[in-house]
Structure formats: structure tokens, C-alpha cells
């Protein structure tokens, strides 16, 4: 009779439907010496749980201080920043200021000629932009003819 009950509990156990009390009953049954011969195959499974309960982890785990890692990381970052700033200063210190002239003239005639030269350049660039706008206007007219509103 007890074998039938144990077999039913085993079925429930493998389906995941047992309660804690029922699992404890199975553990007690399989840890006892009078286990049915046809159920001996399940004895190591439930015996493992009893052995695992008594196991203790005794190996010491060495702890690495995070302060040491942070200190090395900070030192490396500082060195990298200093090297970068030094390299930038070294390669950019040789360049001279070529154009120190602010566009002021002592002679009014030279100032007038420079102004005319600048305005002529501006006029040429504006005229080039106006020519480009004329092409856009032609495009718009052609588009309106093709795509009637």
C-alpha cells in the first residue's frame, strides 16, 4: 500500500505538483534502508539532496581592492591627458600669426581702393548667385507647365 502512495508521489514530483511536505516524505522514504527494489533507481536522486544540505564551501576567495584599480586607472588617465596636451602644445607652438593686419589704413586713398576691391568681389559673388536663381525660376515655370495644378 505504501508503495502505491510513493509511486503516486513520484509521479506528482516529476510533474512538479508536489508540496514541500510531500517532497519531505519522499526524501525520508528514500533515505530509509527499506526502499522497494523497483524504486531503488530514485534513491541517488533524493540522497543527493540530503548530502547537499550538509555541504559547506570552505575555499577562501581573495578579494581585490577596487581602490587599487581606481588609483591605477586615475594615474593612467592623467598621464594620457598630459601627453595629449603636451603633444598639442608642441606641434602648434611653431605656427606664427601670419595675418596680424586688422584692415586699417593710414592713407585714405589705399582704404578707398581696398574697399572698392572688396565690393567688386562681393558684387561678382552676388551676380553668380542671381544667375543660379534664374535657372531655378526656369525650372519652376517648366514644372508648372508639365504638372498642371
Secondary structure, 3 states (H helix, E strand, C coil): CHHHHHHHHHHHHHHCCCCHHHHHHHHHHHHCCCCCHHHHHHHHHHHHHHHHHHCCCCCCCCCCCHHHHHHHHHHHHHHHHHHHHHHHHHHHCCCCCCCCCCCCCCCHHHHHHHHHHHHHHHHHHHHHHHHHHHHHHHHHHHHHHHCCC
